[in-house]
Amino acid sequence: AVTITREGKFYYNGEPVTEPHLIEKLRGARAGGAEVNLVVSADEGALHGNVVHVIDLAKVEGISKFAINVERSR
């Protein structure tokens, strides 16, 4: 799971990551051999472009199944 904050920061499975580290994590998940389903959660204030960028990064690493979640403020 990748989370994108309103400020454009990335979290992978709850851990803060930089973009290069995120790419490594995505590559590692795919290298495990199993089919990977990526869940992308974004704050409702996150930029659409950041969400698309994360999906593009995952596609480059061979991940093609996604679920997108918007985290709304309560």
Sequence and secondary structure as in RCSB ss.txt:
>XXXX:A:sequence
AVTITREGKFYYNGEPVTEPHLIEKLRGARAGGAEVNLVVSADEGALHGNVVHVIDLAKVEGISKFAINVERSR
>XXXX:A:secstr
 EEE TTS EEETTEEE HHHHHHHHHHHHHTSS  EEEEEEETTS HHHHHHHHHHHHHTT  EEEEEEE   
